[in-house]
Amino acid sequence: MRIWDLATGPHHVPVTGHTDSVCAVAITRIDGRPYGLSASGDGTLQVRDLATGAHTATLTGHTGSLTDLAVTDLDGRPHALTTSN
C-alpha cells in the first residue's frame, strides 16, 4: 500500500505492516488530522496518520480475514466497522 500525493505524483511513503493483502481502505479525520485505515487478510485494522505516514494503531479482534471496512462519526467521534470471514 502507498500514500500518494495527487498534486505532485510521487508517493509520500510506502505503507508496511500487514502480513497479508489489504482488502479495504478508508479515510477519516481524528482531531482534525487525516488518518488512513486499512483492513487486511491478516485480521488486523491498521491506522496511520496520513500527514506523516506514521503508524498509530493496530486493532485486532477478528479471528478471520477482514473483508470490508466502513467509517462513520458517532457522537462526534470517528468509528470503524469491520467485517470478516
Backbone as CSV, one residue per row, in Angstrom:
resi,resn,N_x,N_y,N_z,CA_x,CA_y,CA_z,C_x,C_y,C_z
1,MET,0.856,-1.163,0.000,0.000,0.000,0.000,0.900,1.223,0.000
2,ARG,0.475,2.270,-0.697,1.244,3.516,-0.748,0.311,4.700,-0.563
3,ILE,0.854,5.761,0.009,0.135,7.028,0.131,0.675,7.929,-0.967
4,TRP,-0.195,8.414,-1.843,0.206,9.221,-2.996,-0.196,10.675,-2.823
5,ASP,0.640,11.574,-3.328,0.302,12.996,-3.412,-0.272,13.210,-4.807
6,LEU,-1.562,13.408,-4.931,-2.202,13.511,-6.245,-1.866,14.799,-6.964
7,ALA,-1.373,15.801,-6.266,-0.986,17.060,-6.909,0.385,16.956,-7.564
8,THR,1.316,16.203,-6.952,2.680,16.141,-7.469,3.030,14.810,-8.110
9,GLY,2.281,13.766,-7.798,2.520,12.469,-8.413,3.321,11.488,-7.584
10,PRO,4.528,11.843,-7.125,5.293,10.849,-6.364,4.591,10.469,-5.062
11,HIS,4.805,9.228,-4.651,4.184,8.799,-3.398,4.976,9.340,-2.217
12,HIS,4.247,9.579,-1.124,4.904,10.035,0.102,5.731,8.914,0.715
13,VAL,5.090,7.861,1.089,5.776,6.756,1.764,5.079,5.439,1.439
14,PRO,5.852,4.356,1.311,5.196,3.053,1.249,4.693,2.707,2.644
15,VAL,3.563,2.053,2.706,2.968,1.685,3.991,3.148,0.184,4.173
16,THR,3.827,-0.196,5.227,4.061,-1.607,5.510,3.442,-1.965,6.858
17,GLY,3.405,-3.231,7.151,2.918,-3.660,8.455,1.965,-4.832,8.402
18,HIS,1.117,-4.900,7.388,0.222,-6.052,7.270,1.027,-7.263,6.805
19,THR,0.600,-8.435,7.219,1.266,-9.664,6.793,0.465,-10.421,5.736
20,ASP,-0.641,-9.809,5.269,-1.467,-10.390,4.211,-1.992,-9.224,3.375
21,SER,-2.694,-9.521,2.311,-3.170,-8.465,1.416,-4.189,-7.550,2.098
22,VAL,-4.216,-6.303,1.626,-5.181,-5.308,2.106,-6.441,-5.449,1.268
23,CYS,-7.604,-5.534,1.928,-8.860,-5.735,1.205,-9.733,-4.485,1.185
24,ALA,-9.479,-3.530,2.090,-10.307,-2.322,2.137,-9.536,-1.199,2.816
25,VAL,-9.809,0.027,2.361,-9.202,1.210,2.978,-10.277,2.272,3.172
26,ALA,-10.027,3.170,4.108,-10.935,4.289,4.358,-10.116,5.441,4.919
27,ILE,-10.663,6.640,4.802,-10.022,7.843,5.330,-10.995,8.528,6.269
28,THR,-10.462,9.042,7.375,-11.267,9.792,8.332,-10.403,10.881,8.950
29,ARG,-11.023,11.740,9.728,-10.284,12.759,10.477,-10.426,12.464,11.960
30,ILE,-9.308,12.565,12.668,-9.276,12.430,14.118,-8.621,13.692,14.651
31,ASP,-9.354,14.439,15.460,-8.855,15.721,15.981,-8.365,16.632,14.857
32,GLY,-9.080,16.601,13.720,-8.762,17.479,12.603,-7.658,16.989,11.686
33,ARG,-7.007,15.879,12.016,-5.910,15.351,11.189,-6.424,14.193,10.332
34,PRO,-5.883,14.059,9.103,-6.318,12.960,8.241,-5.642,11.641,8.627
35,TYR,-6.452,10.598,8.724,-5.946,9.261,9.033,-6.441,8.278,7.991
36,GLY,-5.602,7.321,7.661,-5.967,6.241,6.767,-6.103,4.952,7.543
37,LEU,-7.122,4.179,7.226,-7.350,2.888,7.861,-7.256,1.816,6.789
38,SER,-6.617,0.705,7.113,-6.514,-0.399,6.167,-6.889,-1.700,6.858
39,ALA,-7.771,-2.452,6.209,-8.222,-3.754,6.702,-7.535,-4.833,5.879
40,SER,-7.098,-5.894,6.543,-6.266,-6.882,5.868,-6.737,-8.313,6.094
41,GLY,-6.266,-9.173,5.218,-6.478,-10.599,5.373,-5.790,-11.167,6.597
42,ASP,-4.856,-10.405,7.189,-4.196,-10.874,8.410,-5.067,-10.666,9.650
43,GLY,-6.286,-10.136,9.454,-7.227,-9.957,10.552,-7.059,-8.682,11.349
44,THR,-6.207,-7.774,10.869,-5.976,-6.532,11.607,-6.472,-5.312,10.847
45,LEU,-6.768,-4.276,11.617,-7.087,-2.954,11.085,-5.957,-2.044,11.526
46,GLN,-5.269,-1.431,10.564,-4.171,-0.530,10.905,-4.597,0.904,10.666
47,VAL,-4.111,1.780,11.529,-4.436,3.202,11.472,-3.143,3.977,11.284
48,ARG,-3.148,4.914,10.308,-1.959,5.718,10.012,-2.314,7.185,9.897
49,ASP,-1.425,8.018,10.398,-1.505,9.465,10.214,-1.084,9.737,8.772
50,LEU,-1.981,10.240,7.944,-1.663,10.433,6.527,-0.699,11.582,6.287
51,ALA,-0.625,12.542,7.191,0.299,13.660,7.016,1.748,13.213,7.192
52,THR,1.980,12.260,8.081,3.347,11.823,8.372,3.634,10.401,7.905
53,GLY,2.585,9.616,7.679,2.754,8.203,7.348,2.978,7.332,8.569
54,ALA,2.970,7.940,9.759,3.252,7.192,10.985,2.125,6.227,11.331
55,HIS,2.507,5.021,11.688,1.561,4.022,12.176,1.149,4.434,13.581
56,THR,-0.161,4.498,13.851,-0.621,4.925,15.173,-1.340,3.828,15.946
57,ALA,-1.855,2.812,15.259,-2.549,1.737,15.977,-2.726,0.521,15.082
58,THR,-2.726,-0.643,15.706,-3.153,-1.891,15.076,-4.287,-2.434,15.925
59,LEU,-5.452,-2.576,15.319,-6.637,-3.035,16.032,-6.908,-4.494,15.671
60,THR,-7.149,-5.307,16.676,-7.389,-6.734,16.476,-8.710,-7.125,17.135
61,GLY,-9.145,-8.321,16.886,-10.378,-8.803,17.493,-11.082,-9.849,16.650
62,HIS,-10.893,-9.791,15.328,-11.483,-10.806,14.452,-10.610,-12.059,14.465
63,THR,-11.224,-13.210,14.258,-10.458,-14.448,14.166,-10.170,-14.837,12.720
64,GLY,-10.858,-14.203,11.767,-10.642,-14.484,10.357,-10.133,-13.264,9.618
65,SER,-9.968,-13.418,8.320,-9.532,-12.322,7.458,-10.581,-11.223,7.436
66,LEU,-10.140,-9.972,7.502,-11.081,-8.870,7.341,-11.522,-8.821,5.888
67,THR,-12.781,-8.474,5.659,-13.320,-8.450,4.304,-13.824,-7.082,3.880
68,ASP,-14.154,-6.214,4.831,-14.648,-4.885,4.468,-14.469,-3.932,5.640
69,LEU,-14.595,-2.644,5.331,-14.351,-1.587,6.299,-15.228,-0.396,5.957
70,ALA,-15.817,0.203,6.965,-16.571,1.452,6.802,-16.237,2.348,7.989
71,VAL,-16.316,3.656,7.766,-16.027,4.631,8.820,-17.180,5.617,8.894
72,THR,-17.587,5.969,10.111,-18.629,6.967,10.319,-18.359,7.703,11.619
73,ASP,-19.041,8.816,11.812,-18.970,9.547,13.078,-20.168,9.167,13.934
74,LEU,-19.918,8.852,15.180,-20.961,8.592,16.173,-20.694,9.515,17.355
75,ASP,-21.650,10.350,17.669,-21.487,11.305,18.768,-20.248,12.179,18.586
76,GLY,-19.945,12.530,17.322,-18.822,13.417,17.041,-17.457,12.752,17.054
77,ARG,-17.414,11.423,17.166,-16.139,10.708,17.171,-16.130,9.688,16.038
78,PRO,-14.977,9.540,15.347,-14.909,8.562,14.262,-14.917,7.132,14.805
79,HIS,-15.653,6.270,14.126,-15.718,4.846,14.459,-15.535,4.035,13.183
80,ALA,-14.891,2.890,13.299,-14.715,1.974,12.177,-15.559,0.728,12.410
81,LEU,-16.136,0.222,11.337,-16.885,-1.030,11.349,-16.183,-1.971,10.384
82,THR,-15.812,-3.152,10.857,-15.137,-4.124,10.009,-15.933,-5.417,9.976
83,THR,-15.767,-6.153,8.882,-16.370,-7.478,8.758,-15.267,-8.479,8.448
84,SER,-15.537,-9.750,8.740,-14.535,-10.784,8.487,-15.202,-12.063,8.015
85,ASN,-14.351,-12.986,7.550,-14.825,-14.317,7.134,-15.188,-15.123,8.356
